[in-house]
């Protein structure tokens, strides 16, 4: 996200931002499975982020409305 973009203000918007980020990383052939510490200085809490790939359902999946 750049400075001129509006930050997410709901869980749905955060989920869409994360989905877009993971898709860009996948398209760039980055290894995106694993864990990362997100250290944020004194103004924000620190987070531990874990990403794991999950299997798709056998049934046809409904595409995201963000595509």
LUMSE-366073 format. One line per 4 residues: number of its first residue (from 0); for each residue x, y, z of N, C-alpha, C. Coordinates in Angstrom, 2 decimals, always signed. Each point is the difference from the previous one (the first is absolute). Layout:
BEGIN
NUM) X:Y:Z:X:Y:Z:X:Y:Z  ...
END
This chain:
BEGIN
0) +0.84:-1.16:+0.00:-0.84:+1.16:+0.00:+0.89:+1.23:+0.00  -0.36:+0.96:-0.79:+0.75:+1.25:-0.05:-0.70:+1.06:+0.84  +0.66:+1.13:+0.20:-0.54:+1.05:+0.86:-1.32:+0.57:-0.52  -0.24:-0.04:-1.31:-1.23:+0.56:-0.55:-1.18:-0.98:-0.01
4) +0.22:-1.24:+0.45:-1.08:-0.98:+0.06:-0.74:+0.11:+1.33  -1.28:-0.32:-0.04:-0.81:+0.01:+1.21:+0.22:-1.31:+0.76  +0.32:+0.07:+1.29:+0.20:-1.23:+0.76:-1.32:-0.75:+0.20  +0.07:-1.31:+0.19:-1.23:-0.76:+0.23:-0.68:+0.46:+1.28
8) -1.34:+0.06:-0.05:-0.75:+0.45:+1.18:-1.00:-1.06:+0.48  +0.08:-1.19:-0.57:-0.87:-1.09:+0.43:+0.76:-1.32:-0.17  -0.52:-1.05:+0.62:+0.62:-1.31:-0.14:-0.02:-0.46:-1.46  -1.09:+0.28:-0.70:-0.11:-0.38:-1.42:+1.06:+0.71:-0.84
12) +0.23:+1.28:+0.26:+1.01:+0.75:-0.74:+1.41:-0.50:+0.33  +0.25:-0.35:+1.26:+1.29:-0.56:+0.38:+0.22:-1.34:-0.69  -1.02:-0.84:-0.03:+0.08:-1.29:-0.67:+0.30:+0.18:-1.49  -0.63:+0.98:-0.64:+0.23:+0.26:-1.42:+1.44:+0.48:-0.23
16) +0.52:+0.84:+0.89:+1.39:+0.47:-0.11:+0.98:-1.16:+0.15  -0.25:-0.88:+0.97:+0.86:-1.16:+0.20:-0.05:-0.94:-1.20  -1.20:-0.22:-0.53:-0.16:-0.86:-1.17:+0.77:+0.57:-1.19  -0.10:+1.29:-0.22:+0.71:+0.63:-1.11:+1.52:-0.10:+0.19
20) +0.48:+0.21:+1.22:+1.43:-0.10:+0.29:+0.51:-1.42:-0.25  -0.73:-1.00:+0.49:+0.43:-1.39:-0.18:-0.03:-0.40:-1.47  -0.99:+0.47:-0.75:-0.05:-0.31:-1.43:+1.17:+0.63:-0.75  +0.35:+1.25:+0.34:+1.15:+0.65:-0.64:+1.28:-0.75:+0.32
24) +0.16:-0.45:+1.25:+1.19:-0.75:+0.39:+0.05:-1.33:-0.75  -1.12:-0.68:-0.11:-0.07:-1.28:-0.72:+0.34:+0.20:-1.48  -0.57:+1.04:-0.61:+0.28:+0.29:-1.41:+1.47:+0.34:-0.22  +0.67:+0.52:+1.03:+1.43:+0.33:-0.08:+0.88:-1.20:+0.35
28) -0.66:-1.15:+0.22:+0.69:-1.25:+0.33:+0.81:+0.07:+1.29  -0.50:+0.76:+0.96:+0.62:+0.06:+1.32:-0.50:-1.17:+0.84  +0.82:-0.47:+0.91:-0.41:-1.02:+0.96:-0.79:+0.73:+1.08  -1.29:-0.23:+0.05:-0.83:+0.77:+0.94:-0.52:-0.83:+1.17
32) +0.42:-1.24:+0.08:-0.40:-0.82:+1.14:+1.03:+0.16:+1.10  -0.45:+0.17:+1.22:+0.92:+0.13:+1.12:-0.48:+1.03:+0.99  +0.91:+0.44:+0.84:-0.34:+0.97:+1.03:+0.92:+1.19:-0.02  -0.53:+1.13:+0.37:+0.77:+1.25:+0.03:-0.36:+0.78:+1.25
36) +1.02:+0.56:+0.63:-0.21:+0.94:+1.09:-0.13:+1.38:-0.62  -1.03:+0.71:+0.37:-0.20:+1.37:-0.47:+0.24:+0.92:+1.19  +1.21:+0.54:+0.07:+0.37:+0.92:+1.08:-0.34:+1.42:-0.44  -0.68:+0.74:+0.86:-0.56:+1.28:-0.41:+0.41:+1.19:+0.86
40) +1.11:-0.11:+0.68:+0.43:+1.14:+0.83:-0.89:+0.19:+1.21  +0.05:+1.18:+0.56:-0.73:+0.26:+1.25:-1.44:+0.45:-0.21  -0.35:+0.48:-1.20:-1.34:+0.54:-0.21:-1.07:-1.05:-0.29  +0.41:-1.20:-0.41:-0.96:-1.05:-0.37:+0.40:-1.31:+0.65
44) -0.96:-0.91:+0.19:+0.36:-1.32:+0.53:+0.80:-0.79:-1.03  +0.71:-1.00:+0.45:+0.69:-0.92:-0.88:-0.94:-1.17:-0.28  +0.15:-0.60:-1.20:-0.83:-1.14:-0.36:+0.87:-1.13:-0.51  -0.50:-1.21:+0.14:+0.60:-1.19:-0.59:-0.99:-0.46:-1.05
48) +0.44:-0.08:-1.25:-0.88:-0.38:-1.11:+0.43:-1.37:-0.51  -0.95:-0.91:-0.10:+0.27:-1.35:-0.51:-0.90:-0.24:-1.20  +0.61:-0.41:-1.11:-0.74:-0.27:-1.23:+0.20:-1.47:-0.36  -1.10:-0.71:-0.20:+0.07:-1.39:-0.44:-0.94:-0.17:-1.19
52) +0.43:-0.81:-0.94:-0.85:-0.30:-1.15:-1.01:-1.05:+0.41  -1.24:+0.16:-0.42:-1.05:-0.97:+0.29:-0.51:-0.60:-1.30  -0.48:-1.23:+0.09:-0.54:-0.66:-1.18:-1.36:+0.57:-0.34  -0.28:+0.07:-1.29:-1.30:+0.45:-0.45:-1.01:-1.11:+0.22
56) -1.25:+0.38:+0.18:-1.09:-0.98:+0.13:-0.15:-0.76:-1.30  -0.51:-1.21:+0.09:-0.26:-0.80:-1.19:-1.11:+0.63:-0.84  -0.94:+0.65:+0.67:-1.10:+0.65:-0.72:+0.52:+1.26:-0.68  -0.73:+0.44:-1.01:+0.36:+1.23:-0.70:-0.05:+1.17:+0.97
60) +1.08:+0.79:+0.02:+0.05:+1.14:+0.89:-0.64:+1.21:-0.65  -0.60:+0.84:+0.80:-0.59:+1.24:-0.48:+1.11:+1.04:-0.05  +0.23:+0.66:-1.15:+1.08:+0.99:-0.09:-0.26:+1.20:+0.90  +1.08:+0.60:+0.45:-0.08:+1.19:+0.83:-0.58:+1.16:-0.81
64) -0.71:+0.87:+0.66:-0.55:+1.18:-0.68:+1.07:+1.04:-0.25  +1.22:-0.23:+0.52:+1.10:+0.95:-0.16:+0.81:-0.26:-1.26  -0.41:-0.94:-0.82:+0.77:-0.34:-1.19:-0.40:+0.87:-1.16
END
